[in-house]
Amino acid sequence: MDVPLVVIKAGATPTTLITRDNVTTVDVKPVEGILDTTGAGDAFAAGFLVAHLGHASHRDCLVAGHQLAARVLQSPGATMGAR
């Protein structure tokens, strides 16, 4: 495929970002108190894209996605709870 980047996300396993020139892999920090997985993938995408649009490094984009997904995992339904 001729695309600028590909992100491979698979739950708690490391996330990989592939570009034409580089491969970046970031471990997923364990999340305690998981209540619901609904919306976690969408939250990851949102966190990643906001960081990417802000010109963050690829590693920081992946971490931002992980952090937002973790918030959703600790809340019932596709919400982020009160913080």
N, C-alpha and C positions, 0 to 999 in steps of 0.2 A: 504494500500500500504506500502511496506517496502522500503521507500526512506529516505535519511538523512534529507531532508528539503523540505518544500512546501511553496511557496509564493502565496498569494491570493491578486491580484491587481485589483481594480475596479474603475478606474477613480479617481474622487476627494474624494471618501470615504477612510477611513483609510486602510492602507496596513497591512496585517498580514503575519508573517512568523512563521511556525510551524515546530518544530523538535520533536524528540522522547521525549525530556525532558522539552521543554519550548515552550511558545507562546509569540511572540513579536508583538506588534501592534504600528504602527507609523502613526500619522495624516499626511495628505497631505496638505502642505501649499498652500493657494490660489495662482493661477497664473493669473496675470493681462495681458491683451493684447494678448489673445490667437488668433492666426491667422489660425492655421491648426493643426489637430490632427494626421496627417499622420506621422508615424514613432515614435510616443511618446512611445508606448509600447516597441518597439525594443530598444529605447534609455534608457528606464527604465532598461530593462534587461542588457544592456551593462554597465550602471553605477553600477548596483548591482553586476554583475559578476567581474568587475575590482576590486571593493572594497573587494569582497569575496576572490578573488585570492590573494589579499594583506593582508589577515587575519584580516580584520576589524571586529568589532563587528557586530552582526546581525542588530542592530539598525542603525549603521553607513552605512551598506550596503544598507538598505532601503532608508535612506536619500540620499545617493549618486545616487541611481536610480531615486528618485524624482527630484533631482536637474538637472540631465541630461535631463530627460523628460520635465521639465519646459522650458529648453532652446529650445528644439525642438518645443514645443507648441507655442513659441513666434516667430517662423520663418515660412515663407511660404514653403510648401512641407516638405520633410523629410531632413531638413537641420538644422544647429545650428546657422546660421547667423554669422556675423563677430563679434568677441569678442577678 
